[in-house]
Amino acid sequence: MNKKMIFAFIGIALAIVIGFAFYKASGLTSIKIVKSVTVKASKENAFNMVRYLNNFPKWSPFLAQDPSQKYDVKGQDGEIGAQFHWNGNGGKDLGYQEIAMIDTFRLIRMQCDIQKPFVAKPVFEYSFKETADGIQITQDFQLQSGLVDALFMWLFGAKAEMEKTNQQGLDLLKQAVEK
């Protein structure tokens, strides 16, 4: 086999691998993760645990993963425009989430602005519904990203990690509400 054939074979194989990677990554340009938890509490208590950002450290999966994280609430807590700022992992995690919408006892929308370790602007919506077993809190997480960012998310299994972290947050929320 001559050099030209070897290089052609390597080039074709590389093109197939890259094409496959971008194909798989294209499914991550729009991520939606919906998870729910049912809590034994009043709708008001469940709603206020999410609405008031000063409560977030009680159920933050990020603070549970990094107890040295620094955080601060800016603005009128519990109102549209209030922000929860964080700086964690020795300055490697940086961003904030802001209350963007409140429909009392029904829905809270938070928009995040993540600057580190990557740039992203996910949206979290929390809805509250009375059921026979308690208050069902549903978290609807949405993230839009470009193809290159999606490629890195696919390579590092980011969606599975997001699902795990979101579930951890809901489990901690349940514990905090039911205390």
C-alpha positions as CSV (number, residue, x, y, z in Angstrom):
1,M,0.0,0.0,0.0
2,N,1.5,3.4,-0.9
3,K,1.5,6.6,1.1
4,K,-1.3,8.2,-0.9
5,M,-3.7,5.3,-0.2
6,I,-2.8,5.3,3.5
7,F,-3.4,9.1,3.7
8,A,-6.7,8.7,1.7
9,F,-7.9,6.0,4.1
10,I,-7.0,8.0,7.2
11,G,-8.7,11.1,5.6
12,I,-11.9,9.2,4.9
13,A,-11.9,7.6,8.3
14,L,-11.4,11.0,10.0
15,A,-14.2,12.6,7.9
16,I,-16.5,9.8,9.0
17,V,-15.6,10.2,12.7
18,I,-16.0,14.0,12.5
19,G,-19.3,13.7,10.6
20,F,-20.7,11.2,13.2
21,A,-19.6,13.5,16.1
22,F,-21.3,16.5,14.6
23,Y,-24.4,14.4,13.8
24,K,-24.6,13.3,17.4
25,A,-23.9,16.8,18.7
26,S,-26.6,18.3,16.5
27,G,-29.1,16.7,18.9
28,L,-27.7,18.8,21.7
29,T,-28.2,22.2,20.2
30,S,-31.5,22.4,22.0
31,I,-31.7,20.6,25.4
32,K,-34.9,20.3,27.4
33,I,-34.9,18.4,30.7
34,V,-38.2,18.1,32.6
35,K,-38.2,16.6,36.1
36,S,-40.7,16.7,38.9
37,V,-40.9,16.1,42.6
38,T,-43.9,16.0,45.0
39,V,-43.5,17.6,48.4
40,K,-45.7,17.4,51.5
41,A,-46.1,21.1,52.2
42,S,-48.5,23.9,51.4
43,K,-48.4,25.4,48.0
44,E,-47.3,28.7,49.5
45,N,-44.3,27.2,51.3
46,A,-43.2,25.2,48.2
47,F,-43.6,28.3,46.0
48,N,-41.8,30.6,48.4
49,M,-38.8,28.2,48.8
50,V,-38.2,28.7,45.0
51,R,-39.3,32.3,44.8
52,Y,-37.0,33.7,47.4
53,L,-33.4,33.5,46.2
54,N,-32.1,33.6,49.8
55,N,-33.6,30.1,50.1
56,F,-31.6,28.8,47.2
57,P,-28.5,27.8,49.3
58,K,-30.8,25.4,51.2
59,W,-31.4,23.3,48.0
60,S,-28.7,24.3,45.5
61,P,-27.1,21.3,44.0
62,F,-24.1,23.5,43.0
63,L,-23.5,24.6,46.6
64,A,-23.8,20.9,47.7
65,Q,-21.1,20.0,45.1
66,D,-19.0,23.1,46.1
67,P,-19.6,24.1,49.7
68,S,-17.0,26.9,49.4
69,Q,-19.0,28.6,46.7
70,K,-19.5,32.3,47.3
71,Y,-23.0,33.7,46.6
72,D,-25.0,36.9,46.9
73,V,-28.5,38.0,46.2
74,K,-29.0,41.4,44.5
75,G,-32.2,43.3,44.0
76,Q,-35.5,42.9,45.8
77,D,-35.5,39.2,46.8
78,G,-38.6,37.3,45.5
79,E,-39.4,39.9,42.9
80,I,-38.8,40.0,39.1
81,G,-35.3,41.2,38.5
82,A,-33.8,39.8,41.7
83,Q,-30.5,37.9,41.0
84,F,-28.6,35.1,42.7
85,H,-24.9,35.5,41.8
86,W,-22.3,32.8,42.4
87,N,-18.6,32.3,42.2
88,G,-17.3,28.8,42.8
89,N,-14.6,26.3,42.3
90,G,-11.9,28.8,43.0
91,G,-13.2,31.3,40.4
92,K,-13.8,28.6,37.7
93,D,-17.6,28.8,38.0
94,L,-19.2,32.3,37.6
95,G,-22.7,33.5,36.8
96,Y,-26.1,34.5,38.0
97,Q,-29.7,33.6,37.8
98,E,-32.5,36.2,37.6
99,I,-36.2,35.9,38.3
100,A,-37.8,36.8,35.0
101,M,-41.4,35.9,35.6
102,I,-43.7,35.2,38.6
103,D,-47.2,33.8,38.3
104,T,-48.0,33.5,42.0
105,F,-48.4,29.9,43.2
106,R,-48.3,28.7,39.6
107,L,-44.9,29.5,37.9
108,I,-41.5,31.0,38.3
109,R,-39.1,31.5,35.4
110,M,-35.4,32.1,36.0
111,Q,-33.0,33.0,33.4
112,C,-29.3,32.2,34.0
113,D,-26.3,33.9,32.7
114,I,-23.3,31.6,33.0
115,Q,-19.9,33.1,32.3
116,K,-17.6,30.2,33.5
117,P,-16.7,27.4,32.9
118,F,-18.5,28.0,29.6
119,V,-20.9,30.7,28.3
120,A,-24.6,29.7,28.4
121,K,-28.0,31.2,29.1
122,P,-30.3,28.4,30.2
123,V,-33.8,29.0,31.4
124,F,-35.5,27.2,34.4
125,E,-39.2,27.2,34.8
126,Y,-40.8,25.9,38.0
127,S,-44.5,25.1,38.0
128,F,-46.6,24.2,41.1
129,K,-49.6,21.9,41.0
130,E,-51.7,20.5,43.8
131,T,-52.1,16.7,43.7
132,A,-53.6,14.1,46.1
133,D,-50.1,13.4,47.3
134,G,-48.9,17.0,47.8
135,I,-47.6,19.8,45.7
136,Q,-45.9,18.7,42.5
137,I,-43.1,20.9,41.5
138,T,-42.0,20.5,37.9
139,Q,-38.7,21.9,36.7
140,D,-38.4,22.6,33.0
141,F,-34.8,23.3,32.0
142,Q,-34.1,24.6,28.5
143,L,-30.7,25.4,26.9
144,Q,-30.0,26.5,23.3
145,S,-26.4,26.3,22.0
146,G,-24.4,26.4,18.9
147,L,-23.1,23.3,17.1
148,V,-19.5,23.6,18.4
149,D,-20.7,24.0,22.0
150,A,-23.0,21.0,21.5
151,L,-20.1,19.0,20.2
152,F,-18.2,19.6,23.4
153,M,-21.3,18.8,25.5
154,W,-21.6,15.5,23.6
155,L,-17.9,14.6,24.0
156,F,-18.1,15.2,27.8
157,G,-21.5,13.7,28.4
158,A,-22.9,17.1,29.6
159,K,-26.6,16.3,29.2
160,A,-26.4,13.3,31.5
161,E,-24.5,15.4,34.1
162,M,-27.2,18.2,33.7
163,E,-30.0,15.6,34.3
164,K,-28.2,14.3,37.4
165,T,-27.6,17.8,38.8
166,N,-31.2,18.9,38.1
167,Q,-32.5,15.8,39.9
168,Q,-30.1,16.4,42.9
169,G,-31.5,20.0,43.1
170,L,-35.1,18.7,43.2
171,D,-34.3,16.1,45.8
172,L,-32.7,18.9,47.9
173,L,-35.7,21.2,47.3
174,K,-38.0,18.4,48.6
175,Q,-35.9,18.1,51.8
176,A,-35.8,21.9,52.3
177,V,-39.5,22.3,51.8
178,E,-40.5,19.4,54.0
179,K,-38.3,20.5,57.0
